[in-house]
Amino acid sequence: MHTRVTRAIGVIVLLATVSGLVPAVAESAGAKSASAPKTTWLCKPGQSPDPCTQNISYAVVPAVGAPTVVHVAQPSSPPVDCFYAYPTVSSQSTPNSNLTVGPEQTYIAADQAAPFSQVCRVFAPMYRQMTIHELFSKDAAGQKRALDIAYASLAQGFAAFLAQEPKGRHFVLLGHSQGAAMLIHLIAKVIDPNPALRARLVSALLLGGNLTVAKGKTVGGAFQHIPLCTSGHQLSCAVAYSSFYSAPPKTSYFGIPGQGVSLLWGQTSRSSNLQVACVNPASFGPGSVRLGVRFLNTDFPGAGYVTYPGLYRSQCMRVNGATFLHVTVEPSSAYPAAAHPNQRPTVASSGKNWGLHDYDVNLAAGDLVSLVARQEFYLHNHR
């Protein structure tokens, strides 16, 4: 039996719903003012505490049968690094958050980024993101200023990341919601035009950020050189999607160019020549396939996370101008009859305009981690 559950925390990942929100962000990742603060790291190798290096073993809960725990060790020197930009979590009353690490940032980093420490060293700078308070204000000019500040702050964190990286070391970018929007703009301005940085990019995992491409193409929207990933061993490519149980409406904040989260990175065009990207990280092709979900665990001793194999399926779809990852729940009838089948709760939609946005990362975390592992193998064995 499946039951719908909501995220059991007070933090809800939010994004702008107002119209006319157009950022004029900084042009360079290295742009700083004289008063720019020293980088504060949410996650950084060797730092303590570090929410990105918690227990990453996971419990496997099948439909029928005893749960098991897969023990996962963090490698001492993984071959690539991951740069993580977290989504909108700050409930501070100011237009932009400060750089103090709070419980919201700690939770979301453990929830979304820590599983990647299986395949990379995870770096996550604190950045002065636009707060929930400002996202829902009616002050368009204030929102523009807040987005300028948010981008410049994240860009400064990325510059600090590059400054401490060994020359030529490869990296993965990971972002969700506002974090993905900031990374899309950063990539478009700093990485996409730079052949040396493009060569170091393993992949950009840009979830719930409305990355655009030319209609029917893998490039030509936000990026001119970095394509969408079309296989699990392709390098210097992007994965992007927004997840829904059903087709999003025309008012959706995700899946449609020029509205919703698109406005956080300055994308306002609703041209019919553009579409929001969807890459299914479980298949990289058409058809419905099973997702490798991963959620923070509260029930199984010895595991930081829990997965429910065969619970969800997904496929990329385009309906009425919206492009999205269509998620379906495997019916209970698909499994053998049993006297005491395991309870495997499903996540709840946050509404027709939001879909499964809160869980974009969780629903395919296992697939995304596996993708990075395959890319690393290909990187070091075929180049």
C-alpha positions in Angstrom: 0.0 0.0 0.0 1.3 3.5 -0.9 0.6 6.5 1.2 1.3 10.1 0.3 3.6 12.0 2.7 4.9 15.5 2.8 8.4 16.6 3.6 8.7 16.4 7.4 10.6 19.7 7.9 9.7 23.3 8.3 11.8 24.3 5.3 9.9 24.4 2.0 11.9 25.0 -1.1 10.3 28.1 -2.7 10.8 30.2 -5.8 9.5 33.4 -7.2 5.9 33.5 -8.3 5.7 37.1 -9.2 5.9 38.5 -12.7 8.5 40.9 -14.0 11.4 39.5 -11.9 14.4 40.1 -14.2 17.9 40.0 -12.7 20.7 42.0 -14.1 23.4 39.9 -12.6 27.2 40.3 -12.4 29.0 39.4 -15.5 32.0 37.7 -14.1 32.6 34.9 -11.5 35.5 36.9 -10.3 33.7 40.2 -9.8 33.9 41.3 -6.2 33.5 44.6 -4.4 36.2 45.8 -2.0 33.9 44.8 0.9 33.3 41.3 -0.4 33.3 38.9 2.5 35.6 35.9 2.9 34.0 32.8 1.6 32.0 30.9 4.3 31.8 27.2 3.4 28.7 25.1 4.2 30.5 22.1 2.9 34.3 21.7 2.3 36.6 18.7 2.6 38.3 18.7 6.0 35.9 21.1 7.6 34.0 20.1 10.7 31.1 20.0 10.9 30.4 19.2 7.3 26.8 18.1 6.4 28.0 16.8 3.1 30.2 14.1 4.7 27.6 12.4 6.9 26.7 8.6 6.8 25.9 7.9 3.1 25.0 4.2 3.5 21.4 3.6 2.6 18.6 1.2 3.5 16.9 -0.7 0.6 13.2 -1.3 1.2 11.7 -3.6 -1.4 8.0 -4.0 -1.9 8.1 -7.4 -0.3 11.0 -8.9 1.8 13.4 -7.8 4.5 15.0 -4.4 4.2 18.8 -4.4 3.9 21.5 -1.8 4.4 24.1 -1.0 1.7 27.2 0.2 3.4 28.9 3.0 1.4 32.3 4.3 2.2 33.4 7.8 1.2 36.6 7.7 -0.9 39.6 9.4 0.6 40.6 11.0 -2.7 37.8 10.9 -5.3 38.9 12.0 -8.8 36.6 15.0 -9.2 35.0 17.6 -7.1 31.4 18.7 -6.8 30.3 22.4 -6.4 26.8 22.6 -4.9 24.4 25.6 -4.9 21.4 25.0 -2.5 17.8 26.0 -3.2 15.8 28.7 -1.5 15.7 27.9 2.1 16.3 31.1 4.0 13.4 32.5 6.0 15.2 35.6 7.1 13.2 38.8 7.0 15.8 40.6 4.9 15.9 40.6 1.0 19.1 38.5 1.0 20.3 36.0 3.5 23.4 36.5 5.5 26.4 34.0 5.3 25.7 32.3 8.7 25.3 28.6 8.4 21.8 27.7 9.8 19.7 24.6 10.3 18.0 25.1 6.9 21.2 25.0 4.9 22.6 22.1 7.0 19.5 20.1 6.4 19.2 20.7 2.7 22.9 20.0 2.1 22.6 16.6 3.9 19.4 15.9 2.0 20.6 16.8 -1.5 24.4 17.0 -1.7 25.8 14.5 0.8 25.0 11.4 -1.3 27.4 12.8 -3.9 30.3 12.5 -1.5 30.3 8.8 -2.6 31.8 10.0 -5.9 33.3 13.5 -5.3 34.6 16.0 -2.8 31.7 18.3 -2.2 32.2 22.0 -1.9 29.2 24.3 -1.1 29.7 28.0 -0.3 27.2 30.0 1.7 25.7 32.6 -0.7 23.5 35.6 -0.1 20.5 34.0 -1.7 17.2 35.9 -2.2 15.1 34.9 0.8 11.6 33.5 0.8 10.5 36.9 2.2 11.8 38.8 -0.8 10.6 36.3 -3.4 7.0 37.0 -2.4 7.4 40.8 -2.0 5.8 43.2 -4.5 8.9 45.2 -4.9 10.2 44.4 -8.4 13.2 46.7 -8.1 14.1 45.2 -4.7 13.9 41.7 -6.1 16.2 42.7 -8.9 18.7 44.1 -6.4 18.4 40.9 -4.3 19.1 38.7 -7.3 22.1 40.8 -8.3 23.5 40.3 -4.8 22.6 36.5 -4.8 24.4 35.9 -8.1 27.5 38.0 -7.2 27.8 36.1 -3.9 27.5 32.7 -5.5 30.0 33.8 -8.3 32.4 34.8 -5.6 32.1 31.4 -4.0 32.7 29.7 -7.3 35.8 31.9 -7.9 37.0 30.8 -4.4 36.4 27.2 -5.4 38.4 27.5 -8.6 41.2 29.3 -6.8 41.8 26.4 -4.5 41.4 23.7 -7.1 44.5 22.0 -8.6 45.1 23.2 -12.1 43.0 21.1 -14.6 41.0 19.2 -12.0 37.5 18.2 -13.2 34.4 19.3 -11.4 30.6 18.6 -11.3 28.1 21.4 -10.7 24.9 20.6 -8.7 22.1 23.0 -8.1 18.4 23.0 -7.3 15.7 25.7 -7.7 17.3 29.1 -7.0 20.7 27.3 -6.8 20.1 25.8 -10.3 19.1 29.2 -11.6 22.2 30.9 -10.3 24.4 28.1 -11.8 22.6 28.4 -15.1 23.6 32.1 -15.3 27.1 31.4 -14.0 27.6 28.7 -16.7 26.2 30.9 -19.4 28.5 33.8 -18.5 31.7 32.1 -17.2 31.9 28.5 -18.3 30.1 28.1 -21.6 32.3 30.7 -23.4 35.5 29.4 -21.8 36.9 26.3 -23.6 39.3 25.5 -20.7 36.6 25.5 -18.1 34.2 23.6 -20.4 36.9 20.9 -20.7 37.0 20.6 -16.9 33.3 20.3 -16.5 32.2 16.7 -16.0 28.5 17.6 -15.9 26.1 20.2 -14.7 23.1 18.8 -12.8 20.6 21.7 -12.9 17.4 20.5 -11.4 14.2 22.6 -11.1 15.8 25.6 -12.7 14.1 25.8 -16.2 17.3 25.4 -18.3 16.3 26.2 -21.8 17.4 24.8 -25.2 16.4 25.5 -28.8 13.2 23.5 -29.5 14.2 19.9 -30.5 17.9 20.6 -29.9 20.4 19.9 -27.1 21.9 23.4 -27.1 20.9 26.9 -28.3 19.0 28.3 -25.4 20.9 29.2 -22.2 24.1 27.6 -23.5 25.7 27.8 -26.9 28.3 25.1 -26.4 27.4 22.8 -23.4 24.7 20.3 -24.6 22.3 18.2 -22.7 23.6 14.8 -21.7 22.3 12.1 -24.1 24.2 9.2 -22.5 25.7 8.1 -19.2 29.3 8.5 -20.4 29.1 11.8 -22.1 31.2 14.6 -20.6 30.8 18.4 -20.4 27.0 18.2 -20.6 23.9 19.1 -18.6 21.1 17.2 -16.9 17.9 19.2 -16.2 14.3 18.4 -15.4 11.3 19.4 -13.2 9.2 16.5 -11.9 5.4 16.3 -11.9 2.8 13.6 -11.3 0.6 15.1 -14.1 1.1 17.6 -16.9 1.7 21.1 -15.5 -0.8 23.9 -16.3 0.1 27.0 -18.3 0.6 28.9 -15.0 3.3 26.4 -13.9 6.5 27.8 -12.3 8.4 25.0 -14.0 8.7 23.5 -17.4 7.7 26.6 -19.4 10.2 29.2 -20.6 9.9 32.8 -19.5 8.1 32.4 -16.3 8.4 31.0 -12.7 11.9 30.0 -11.9 13.2 31.1 -15.3 12.9 34.7 -14.1 15.5 34.0 -11.4 18.3 33.7 -14.0 16.9 36.4 -16.3 15.1 34.3 -18.9 12.0 36.1 -20.0 11.5 35.0 -23.6 8.4 32.9 -24.4 9.5 32.3 -27.9 8.1 29.1 -29.5 11.7 28.4 -30.6 12.7 27.7 -27.0 11.7 24.8 -24.6 12.7 23.9 -21.1 15.1 21.0 -21.1 14.3 17.5 -19.7 16.9 14.8 -19.4 15.8 11.6 -17.6 18.9 10.6 -15.6 17.7 7.0 -15.3 17.7 6.4 -19.1 18.8 9.4 -21.2 16.1 8.3 -23.7 12.4 7.9 -24.2 10.1 5.5 -22.4 9.2 5.0 -18.8 12.0 3.6 -16.5 12.4 3.1 -12.8 14.0 5.8 -10.7 16.7 5.4 -8.0 15.2 7.4 -5.2 17.1 8.4 -2.1 15.7 10.1 1.0 17.1 11.0 4.3 16.5 8.0 6.7 14.9 8.2 10.1 13.8 4.5 10.5 16.6 2.1 9.7 19.7 1.9 12.0 23.1 2.3 10.4 21.8 4.1 7.3 21.8 7.8 6.4 19.4 7.3 3.6 16.6 5.1 2.4 15.6 3.9 -1.1 12.5 2.2 -2.4 13.5 0.2 -5.6 10.7 -0.1 -8.2 8.5 2.4 -6.4 8.6 5.2 -9.1 8.9 5.3 -12.8 9.6 8.4 -15.0 9.8 9.6 -18.5 10.3 13.0 -20.1 7.2 14.4 -21.7 6.1 17.6 -23.5 2.4 18.6 -23.2 0.9 22.0 -24.1 4.2 23.7 -24.2 5.5 22.4 -20.9 8.4 20.0 -20.7 8.7 17.9 -17.6 9.7 14.6 -16.0 6.5 12.7 -15.6 6.7 10.6 -12.4 4.3 7.7 -11.8 4.0 5.4 -8.8 4.3 1.7 -9.5 0.9 0.1 -8.6 0.8 -2.3 -5.7 -0.6 -4.9 -8.1 2.8 -5.0 -9.8 4.3 -6.9 -6.9 3.7 -10.5 -5.7 0.9 -10.9 -3.1 2.2 -11.1 0.4 0.7 -11.2 3.9 2.8 -8.3 5.1 4.2 -6.1 2.3 6.4 -3.3 3.3 5.1 0.2 3.7 6.7 2.4 1.1 5.4 6.0 1.4 5.2 8.3 -1.6 5.8 12.0 -1.7 3.0 14.5 -2.2 2.7 17.1 -4.9 3.0 20.7 -3.6 0.3 21.8 -6.0 -0.5 22.0 -9.8 2.1 24.8 -10.4 4.8 23.3 -8.2 4.5 19.5 -8.9 7.2 17.5 -7.1 9.6 20.4 -7.0 10.6 19.8 -3.4 11.8 16.3 -4.3 13.5 16.9 -7.7 16.8 15.8 -6.4 15.6 12.9 -4.1 13.5 11.2 -6.8 16.6 10.5 -8.9 19.5 10.9 -6.5 20.7 7.3 -7.0 20.7 7.7 -10.8 22.5 11.1 -10.5 25.2 9.6 -8.3 25.6 6.7 -10.7 25.8 9.1 -13.6 28.8 10.9 -12.0 30.4 7.6 -11.3 30.1 6.5 -14.9 31.4 9.8 -16.2 34.4 9.6 -13.9 35.2 6.1 -15.2 34.9 7.3 -18.8 37.0 10.4 -18.0 39.9 8.4 -16.6 39.7 5.4 -19.0 38.9 6.9 -22.4 40.9 10.1 -22.5 
